[in-house]
């Protein structure tokens, strides 16, 4: 297995263990300057992940790191993209639908992706160059290469030959534009089934073949999508901008994503 992918997997699992230590007790919630919530779990998980990824000497873009100016970043052909706790709102609600996201970006495209779900000890990972992605059960938040391979099953997207579409959407970020998109599909005669999930779990459902479309007509940042994007690309799915056929790109001057579709 790709050595960098293994490092990202171990980092995500160890970060997940720290997150669960805080999740099981009482924790304080503060608001960042953009009014998004922050907990000690976000900071601790970020520190764990940085400790692993810094050893690779590849620069890191993380939601919880101070961002490097674009005048420097634009010269990076490779970088890590990290969300140490994706779904902080779900973490605060204690519904379990939060993840650890780590991706490797090369030439503005995600090439490796890792998503770890600490509550269920479930790991998703993908290598775009190998065109393979997997789901694995992690025993006790511990990493072993042998256990990882033994407990992994290959992911395959859904092959839908019916009139029914399973659409996965955000649990905490709905929008009128999403509603209009879904209504357009209904007007075309599609039978729609809606599934709501938090964090990057929506990408996981797509890669696992449990949903047909993930429309996102609400703001996301690059660290929210990079790992899921890589995993979806590894199984042949596209993550395209709504207004162009181009896929999402990363390490842009502005790290806000355009609206997108996964299908």
C-alpha positions in Angstrom: 0.0 0.0 0.0 1.1 3.6 -0.7 3.3 4.6 2.3 1.8 8.1 2.5 -1.7 6.5 2.6 -0.7 4.4 5.5 0.6 7.4 7.4 -2.7 9.2 6.8 -4.6 6.2 8.0 -2.7 5.9 11.2 -3.0 9.6 11.8 -6.8 9.6 11.3 -7.2 6.6 13.6 -5.1 8.1 16.4 -6.9 11.4 16.1 -10.2 9.5 16.3 -9.1 8.0 19.6 -8.4 11.4 21.0 -11.7 12.7 19.8 -13.6 9.9 21.6 -11.8 10.6 24.9 -13.4 14.0 24.8 -16.7 12.9 23.3 -17.3 10.6 26.3 -17.2 13.5 28.8 -18.1 17.1 29.2 -16.6 19.6 26.8 -16.7 23.4 26.2 -17.9 24.8 22.9 -16.5 28.2 21.6 -17.3 30.1 18.5 -14.6 31.0 15.9 -14.5 34.3 14.1 -16.8 32.9 11.4 -19.3 31.8 14.1 -18.6 28.1 13.5 -18.2 26.0 16.6 -14.9 24.7 18.0 -14.2 22.2 20.8 -11.1 20.8 22.4 -11.6 17.7 20.2 -10.9 19.8 17.1 -7.7 21.1 18.5 -6.4 17.8 19.9 -7.2 15.9 16.8 -5.4 18.5 14.7 -2.3 18.3 16.9 -2.2 14.5 16.5 -2.6 14.6 12.8 0.1 17.3 12.4 2.5 15.2 14.4 2.2 12.4 11.8 2.0 14.4 8.6 4.8 16.8 9.5 7.2 13.9 9.3 6.5 13.6 5.5 7.8 17.1 5.0 4.8 17.8 2.8 3.0 21.1 3.6 -0.3 20.9 5.4 -3.5 22.8 4.9 -5.8 22.1 7.9 -9.0 23.8 9.0 -7.4 24.3 12.4 -3.9 25.5 11.3 -3.0 29.1 10.6 -3.4 29.3 6.8 -0.2 29.9 4.7 -0.5 32.9 2.4 -1.4 32.0 -1.2 1.7 33.7 -2.5 3.6 30.7 -0.9 0.9 28.0 -1.3 0.6 28.5 -5.1 4.1 27.1 -5.5 3.1 23.8 -3.7 2.5 21.0 -6.2 1.7 18.6 -3.3 0.1 19.2 0.0 -2.1 17.6 2.7 -5.7 18.7 3.1 -7.1 18.0 6.6 -10.3 18.4 8.6 -9.4 17.0 12.0 -13.1 16.9 13.1 -15.6 17.2 10.2 -19.1 17.7 11.6 -18.4 19.6 14.8 -22.1 20.4 15.0 -22.9 16.6 14.9 -20.2 16.1 17.6 -21.9 18.7 19.8 -25.3 17.1 19.2 -23.7 13.7 20.1 -25.3 11.9 17.1 -22.1 10.2 16.0 -22.1 11.6 12.5 -18.6 13.2 12.5 -15.4 12.2 10.8 -11.7 12.7 10.5 -10.7 13.7 7.0 -7.2 13.5 5.5 -6.4 13.9 1.8 -3.2 14.2 -0.3 -3.4 16.8 -3.0 -1.2 16.8 -6.1 -1.5 19.4 -8.8 -4.7 20.6 -7.3 -6.3 17.2 -7.4 -6.9 14.7 -4.6 -5.0 11.5 -5.1 -5.3 9.8 -1.7 -8.2 10.0 0.8 -8.9 8.8 4.3 -12.2 9.2 6.3 -12.4 7.8 9.8 -15.7 7.5 11.8 -14.6 7.3 15.4 -17.9 6.4 16.9 -18.3 3.2 14.8 -14.5 2.5 14.3 -15.1 2.6 10.6 -12.5 3.6 8.1 -12.8 4.5 4.4 -9.7 5.0 2.3 -8.9 5.3 -1.4 -6.0 5.6 -3.8 -7.0 7.3 -7.1 -4.0 6.1 -9.1 -4.9 2.5 -8.2 -8.6 3.1 -8.8 -9.4 1.3 -5.6 -11.2 2.3 -2.3 -12.0 0.2 0.7 -14.0 0.1 3.9 -12.5 -1.3 7.0 -13.4 -1.9 10.7 -10.8 -0.7 13.1 -10.4 -2.6 16.4 -10.2 -0.3 19.4 -8.8 2.7 17.5 -5.5 0.8 17.0 -3.6 0.6 13.8 -2.1 -2.5 12.3 -1.3 -2.9 8.7 -2.2 -6.6 8.9 -5.5 -6.0 10.5 -6.3 -3.2 8.1 -5.9 -5.5 5.0 -7.6 -8.4 6.7 -10.7 -6.3 7.6 -11.0 -4.3 4.4 -13.6 -4.8 1.8 -13.6 -3.1 -1.7 -16.1 -0.3 -2.3 -18.2 -0.1 -5.5 -20.6 2.7 -6.5 -24.2 2.0 -7.2 -25.3 0.8 -10.6 -28.8 2.2 -10.9 -31.0 0.9 -13.7 -34.3 1.9 -12.0 -36.4 5.1 -11.9 -35.7 5.5 -8.2 -32.9 7.8 -7.1 -31.5 7.8 -3.6 -30.3 11.4 -2.8 -28.0 12.0 0.1 -28.0 15.5 1.7 -26.6 17.4 4.6 -28.1 16.9 8.1 -27.2 20.4 9.2 -26.9 22.5 6.0 -30.0 22.5 3.9 -30.7 25.1 1.2 -33.5 26.2 -1.1 -31.3 25.5 -4.2 -31.0 21.8 -3.1 -34.8 21.6 -2.7 -35.2 23.1 -6.2 -32.7 20.6 -7.7 -34.6 17.7 -6.1 -37.9 19.1 -7.4 -36.5 19.2 -10.9 -35.7 15.5 -10.7 -39.2 14.8 -9.4 -40.7 16.8 -12.3 -38.7 14.5 -14.6 -40.6 11.5 -13.2 -38.0 10.3 -10.8 -39.0 8.5 -7.6 -36.8 10.2 -5.0 -35.7 8.8 -1.7 -33.9 11.2 0.6 -31.2 10.3 3.1 -29.7 12.9 5.5 -26.2 12.5 6.9 -23.6 14.7 8.6 -20.0 15.4 7.7 -18.2 13.5 4.9 -20.4 10.5 5.5 -22.3 11.5 2.4 -19.2 10.8 0.2 -18.9 7.4 2.0 -22.5 6.5 1.1 -21.8 7.3 -2.5 -18.6 5.3 -2.7 -20.3 2.4 -1.0 -23.1 2.3 -3.4 -25.8 3.3 -0.9 -26.8 6.5 -2.7 -27.1 7.7 -6.4 -26.5 11.5 -6.1 -25.0 13.9 -3.5 -26.0 17.5 -4.5 -24.3 20.2 -2.5 -25.8 23.7 -3.0 -24.4 25.1 0.2 -21.0 26.4 1.3 -18.1 23.9 1.9 -14.4 24.3 2.3 -11.7 22.3 0.6 -10.9 20.3 3.7 -14.6 19.3 4.0 -14.5 17.5 0.6 -11.0 16.5 -0.4 -10.8 13.1 1.3 -14.3 12.1 0.2 -13.5 13.4 -3.3 -10.5 11.1 -3.5 -12.4 8.1 -2.3 -15.2 8.7 -4.8 -12.7 9.3 -7.7 -11.0 6.0 -6.7 -14.2 4.1 -7.4 -15.1 6.0 -10.6 -17.4 8.7 -9.3 -17.0 12.4 -10.3 -17.3 15.4 -8.0 -18.1 18.2 -10.5 -18.9 21.8 -10.2 -22.6 22.7 -10.7 -21.9 25.3 -13.3 -19.1 23.6 -15.3 -18.1 20.0 -16.1 -14.9 20.6 -14.2 -14.2 18.7 -11.0 -13.4 20.5 -7.7 -9.9 21.8 -7.4 -7.8 22.3 -4.3 -5.2 24.6 -2.9 -7.0 27.5 -4.6 -6.4 31.1 -3.6 -9.7 31.0 -1.8 -10.4 27.7 -0.1 -14.2 27.9 -0.4 -15.6 25.3 -2.8 -18.2 26.1 -5.5 -21.4 24.2 -5.4 -21.0 20.6 -6.6 -22.6 17.3 -7.5 -21.3 13.8 -6.8 -22.7 11.2 -9.2 
